[in-house]
């Protein structure tokens, strides 16, 4: 699994609020909403309750334009 941060938190001059994370998972995901929610909650606890949005890429999930944006502009963790 690879994780990247993308979105407003990468802009040093901006004041973005939430943390946007892209998770690239190499195998099919049975319950993507549950996985994203669990990951978001865990990271949120680590970053003092800041809102965390999680976007998933997996072989069985539909790929949308936001995925391409996250891939092209994100920074690997």
Helices and strands as residue ranges (DSSP letters): E 2-6, G 8-10, E 19-24, H 32-46, E 52-57, H 65-73, E 75-76
